[in-house]
Amino acid sequence: MTERDKPVVYLIGTATPPVRELAEPVGLLHEAGWEVCVVLSPTAASWVDVDALAERTGHPVRVRPPLPSEREPLPMADAVLAAPVTFNSLNKIAAGISDTLAVSRINELLVSGVPTTAAPCVKAVLRQHPAYPASTRLLADAGVRLLDPDALTSRGTDGLATFDWNTAVTEFLEPE
């Protein structure tokens, strides 16, 4: 726990359209009593207002690892909500590939025993790819709670994927 006596959740997002809506889960998590720290993949960071998210959370949005001479500015995580997670990132996490800070943090926290929930935003056609079921099985066996993409994802009026953030946060808050 932090000095503020609130649990800390790392909200880790990758580059899929629902990442543009991250202010919504930040608000929902705050209302539920969590301190929120946002970590984004570089492409996801280019899709959002990083400064507005930092102001809303009270923490810098992390995109790149700190330099060797810098201290980590975020408090330790008590839980991870990886949302949204792309096909690419989900497979990289399962393979242990840490080529972005977002994926690296999930990999590190996963093996540190921090409870991790992942909300994939993956097209139905990509869920048929042989890597997807293998990766989700491996992650589930490692203790990651995977939310059902069909229960979370719909199409917005612009045709792009959007998330039911209320369901994602509720599922995160009420583990099985």
C-alpha positions in Angstrom: 0.0 0.0 0.0 1.1 3.6 -0.5 1.5 6.3 2.1 -2.0 7.5 1.2 -3.2 4.0 2.3 -4.9 3.4 -1.1 -4.1 0.3 -3.2 -2.2 1.1 -6.3 -3.2 -0.2 -9.7 -1.1 0.1 -12.8 -3.5 0.7 -15.7 -1.4 -0.5 -18.7 -2.6 0.3 -22.2 -1.5 -0.6 -25.6 -2.4 0.8 -29.0 -5.9 -0.2 -29.8 -8.8 2.4 -30.1 -10.2 1.9 -26.6 -7.0 3.4 -25.2 -8.3 6.8 -26.3 -10.9 6.4 -23.5 -8.6 5.8 -20.6 -9.9 8.8 -18.6 -13.0 6.7 -18.0 -11.4 3.7 -16.2 -9.1 6.1 -14.3 -12.2 7.8 -12.9 -14.0 4.5 -12.1 -10.9 3.2 -10.4 -10.5 6.4 -8.4 -14.2 6.2 -7.3 -13.5 2.6 -6.1 -10.7 3.8 -3.9 -7.6 3.0 -6.0 -4.6 5.1 -6.7 -4.0 4.8 -10.5 -0.7 4.9 -12.4 -0.8 4.8 -16.2 1.8 3.0 -18.3 1.4 3.1 -22.1 3.1 1.7 -25.1 4.7 4.4 -27.3 2.0 4.2 -30.0 -0.8 4.2 -27.4 0.8 7.3 -25.8 0.6 9.1 -29.2 -3.1 8.5 -29.2 -4.0 10.1 -25.9 -3.6 13.3 -24.0 -0.7 12.1 -21.7 -0.6 15.4 -19.8 -4.4 15.2 -19.0 -4.0 11.6 -17.8 -1.0 12.6 -15.6 -3.0 15.5 -14.1 -6.0 13.2 -13.5 -3.9 10.5 -11.8 -1.4 12.7 -10.0 1.4 10.6 -11.5 3.5 10.9 -14.6 2.3 8.6 -17.4 5.1 6.2 -18.1 6.1 5.4 -21.6 9.8 4.8 -21.4 11.9 3.3 -18.6 13.7 5.8 -16.4 17.3 6.5 -17.2 19.9 4.6 -15.0 20.4 7.9 -13.1 16.7 8.4 -12.4 14.5 7.0 -9.7 11.2 5.2 -10.7 8.5 7.9 -10.1 5.6 5.5 -9.6 4.7 3.7 -6.4 4.8 -0.1 -6.3 1.7 -1.7 -7.8 -0.7 -3.8 -5.8 -2.5 -4.9 -8.9 -2.4 -4.6 -12.7 -5.2 -3.9 -15.1 -3.8 -4.3 -18.6 -6.5 -2.7 -20.7 -6.7 -2.6 -23.6 -4.2 -5.2 -24.7 -3.6 -5.8 -28.4 -3.1 -9.2 -30.1 0.6 -8.2 -30.6 1.2 -7.3 -26.9 -0.7 -10.2 -25.5 1.5 -12.6 -27.6 4.6 -10.7 -26.6 3.7 -11.0 -22.9 3.1 -14.7 -23.2 6.5 -15.1 -25.0 8.3 -13.0 -22.4 9.3 -10.3 -24.9 9.7 -7.0 -23.2 10.3 -4.5 -26.0 8.2 -1.7 -24.5 7.9 -0.4 -21.0 4.2 -1.4 -21.0 4.8 -5.0 -21.8 7.9 -5.1 -19.6 6.0 -3.9 -16.6 3.3 -6.6 -17.1 6.0 -9.3 -17.5 7.9 -8.1 -14.4 4.8 -7.8 -12.2 3.3 -11.1 -13.4 6.3 -13.0 -12.1 6.4 -10.9 -8.9 3.0 -12.3 -7.8 1.1 -9.0 -8.4 -2.5 -9.9 -9.4 -2.9 -9.2 -13.1 -6.1 -8.8 -15.1 -5.9 -8.4 -18.8 -8.7 -7.1 -21.1 -7.8 -8.0 -24.7 -9.1 -5.9 -27.5 -8.5 -8.5 -30.3 -10.5 -8.9 -33.5 -12.4 -12.2 -33.7 -10.4 -13.2 -36.8 -7.1 -12.8 -34.9 -8.5 -14.9 -32.0 -8.5 -17.7 -34.5 -4.7 -17.4 -35.1 -2.9 -20.3 -33.5 -0.8 -18.0 -31.3 -3.8 -16.5 -29.6 -5.3 -19.6 -27.8 -1.8 -20.8 -26.9 -0.9 -17.4 -25.5 -4.1 -17.0 -23.5 -3.7 -20.5 -22.1 -0.1 -19.8 -21.0 -1.1 -16.5 -19.4 -4.1 -18.0 -17.6 -1.8 -20.8 -16.3 0.5 -18.2 -15.1 -2.3 -16.6 -13.1 -3.4 -13.8 -15.4 -7.2 -13.2 -15.3 -8.3 -12.7 -18.9 -11.5 -10.9 -19.5 -13.8 -11.9 -22.4 -13.2 -9.5 -25.3 -16.7 -10.2 -26.6 -18.2 -9.0 -23.3 -16.1 -5.7 -23.5 -15.7 -4.7 -27.1 -18.2 -3.2 -29.5 -18.0 -0.8 -32.5 -18.4 2.9 -32.0 -20.2 5.1 -34.5 -16.8 5.7 -36.2 -16.5 1.9 -36.8 -13.6 1.6 -34.3 -13.5 -0.7 -31.3 -14.7 0.7 -28.0 -14.7 -0.8 -24.6 -17.4 -1.2 -21.9 -15.1 0.2 -19.3 -17.7 -0.2 -16.6 -17.7 -3.9 -17.1 -13.9 -4.1 -17.4 -13.4 -2.2 -14.1 -16.2 -4.1 -12.3 -14.6 -7.4 -13.4 -11.2 -6.2 -12.2 -12.6 -5.2 -8.8 -14.6 -8.4 -8.3 -12.1 -11.2 -9.1 -13.5 -14.7 -9.4 
